[in-house]
């Protein structure tokens, strides 16, 4: 049974989840992915050294890599968290 309403255990388990190495790694991946997705246009402009078009292949590639990093980090964070809910 899911034990979410037991107040002292919710914060204790939250701290345990946030101290886990895989979750910290996933948070770092998320930050890198968001930065890549948001700054893809500026990074492409620096690499190309000219104005870029909205459908520039480098810009699209950087955004896809950033979004994949976000997806991978969400999967990494979700797998241990699901197991902790049902303890």
C-alpha positions in Angstrom: 0.0 0.0 0.0 1.2 3.5 -0.8 2.3 5.3 2.4 2.2 9.0 1.4 0.2 10.5 4.2 2.4 9.5 7.1 3.9 13.0 7.7 7.2 12.2 9.4 8.1 9.5 6.9 7.3 11.6 3.9 10.1 14.1 4.7 12.5 11.4 5.8 12.0 9.5 2.6 12.3 12.7 0.6 15.7 13.4 2.2 16.8 9.8 1.5 15.7 10.1 -2.1 17.6 13.4 -2.6 20.7 12.1 -1.0 20.9 9.1 -3.3 23.8 9.3 -5.8 21.7 8.3 -8.8 19.2 11.1 -8.1 21.9 13.7 -7.8 23.4 12.4 -11.1 20.0 12.7 -12.7 19.5 16.3 -11.4 22.9 17.2 -12.9 21.8 15.6 -16.2 18.6 17.6 -16.1 20.4 20.9 -15.6 22.8 20.1 -18.5 19.8 19.1 -20.7 17.8 22.3 -19.9 20.9 24.4 -20.5 21.5 22.7 -23.9 17.9 23.0 -24.9 17.6 26.7 -23.9 21.0 27.8 -25.2 21.1 25.8 -28.4 20.6 28.8 -30.6 23.4 30.8 -28.9 25.8 27.8 -28.9 25.1 27.2 -32.6 25.7 30.9 -33.4 29.1 30.8 -31.6 30.1 27.6 -33.4 28.9 28.8 -36.9 30.2 32.4 -36.3 27.3 33.8 -38.3 23.5 34.2 -38.1 21.6 30.9 -37.9 18.3 30.1 -39.4 15.4 28.7 -37.3 15.8 25.3 -38.9 19.6 25.1 -38.6 20.7 21.5 -38.2 23.2 22.2 -35.4 20.6 24.0 -33.4 18.1 21.2 -33.8 20.7 18.6 -32.9 21.6 20.4 -29.7 18.0 20.8 -28.7 17.4 17.1 -29.3 20.4 16.1 -27.2 19.2 18.4 -24.4 15.8 16.9 -24.5 17.2 13.3 -24.5 19.3 14.2 -21.5 16.2 15.4 -19.7 14.3 12.3 -20.6 17.1 10.0 -19.4 17.4 11.9 -16.1 13.6 11.6 -15.5 13.8 7.8 -16.1 16.8 7.6 -13.7 14.9 9.5 -11.0 11.6 7.7 -11.5 12.9 4.1 -11.2 14.3 4.3 -7.6 11.4 6.6 -6.5 8.7 4.1 -7.5 10.3 1.4 -5.4 10.5 3.7 -2.3 6.8 4.5 -2.5 5.7 0.9 -2.0 7.9 0.1 1.0 
